Amino acid sequence: PLASLFSVSQRVVTMVTITDTVVCFWHAAAPSIGRPRSQVLSRVEGQSAVLDCQADGSPPPEVVWTKDGANVDGKDRFFIWEDYSLNIVALQAADTGTYRCTATNAVGTTTLEYGITVQ
């Protein structure tokens, strides 16, 4: 290449490579998660809960949901939507705990925690 420019900030990587015929531009950003209004929820058994996790990044992040450290994907009554939100239907007392949304890509990782109490 004739020239390469490379800059790194805490959450963004940008690289431009210039050759005699091609200009290439790469941009990567660590994941970010939009913060919901409340991260502590109290529900009654039988109700549903939706936990938002509006994760974004470049490249798009891989998102994993856990409850008290164990993966919830594929468990009965737990559904992860395309926008990475976790929907828990027919809550039970055993669903009380700490839920964590973790978004990871090549540039970084970020998390969002919810506390749920089911009575």
N, C-alpha and C positions, 0 to 999 in steps of 0.2 A: 504494500500500500504506500501511496505517497504521503499520507498523514493519518494519524489516529488521534482522536480526542477521547478521553475517558474521564468521567467525573462520577464521584460517589458521594452521596449524602447518607444520612442515617437510614433513610427509607427508600431512596431512589437511586438507581444505577442508570446512567446514560452513556452510550458509546456511539461515536460516529467514526466511520472509516471511509476515507476518500482514496479512490484509486484513479487511474487515468481515465476510466470510463464509467465507473459506478460509485455512487454515494450510498452507503449503507447506514441506517440509523437504528439502534436498538435502545429500547427504553424498558426498564423493569422497575417495578415498585413493590415494596413489601406489602403484605396484606394489611388491610384496615377493616375494622368492624364498626358499623354505625351503632351508637349506644341507645338502648331503649330507655323509655321513661322510668321504668322500675325494674330492678334486678332482684327484688325480693318479692316472692309471690306466696299468697296463702289461698288455698283452695279447699273445697269440701269434696269428700270422696264421691266419685261418679262424674264430677265435672271434667272438663278438658282444659288443657293449658297449651298455649302457643308461645314458644321462646324464640324471639327474633335473633337472627345472626346475619346481618346484611354485610357479608364479607365481600371485599373487592381487592384486586391486586393485579399486577402484570408481571409474569403470567398469572392467569386466574388461580386462586389458591385451592388447595385440597382442604375440605372442611370435615372435621371429625367431632362428633358429639359424644361426651362421656357423662356418666352419673357416678359420682364418688370414685372416679378413676377407671371405671369399666365402660367399654364401648357400648352404646345403646343401639347402634345400627342393626336392623334385622330383628329386633325384639318385638314381641307382641305389643300392640298399643302404642308403639313409638314410630312415627313417620317423619322422614326428613324431606322437605319440599325442595323444589328447584332453586328457591331463593335462600336455601340453607337453614330455614326456620325448622325448629323441632316441634312437632305436634304430638302431644301425649293425650290419648283419649281414655275415658273411664278411669280417672285417677284413683289410686289406692293408697292407703297409709304407707305402704312399702315404697312408694314413689317419692317420699320425703327425702331430700338430700341436696347435694350441690351438683349442678349441671354445668358443664363447661363446653363451650364452642371454641375449637382451636382451628385457626386458618393458617396454612403453611404454603409457601411457594419457595422458589430458588433464592429469593432475596431475604426472607425472614419468616417469623411466626408471631401471631398475636392471639390473645384469648379473651373471652368474655365469660363471666361466671354469673349464674343465677342460683339463688337459694329458693327452694320450694318446700313449703310445709303443707301436708295434706291431712285434714282432720276428719 
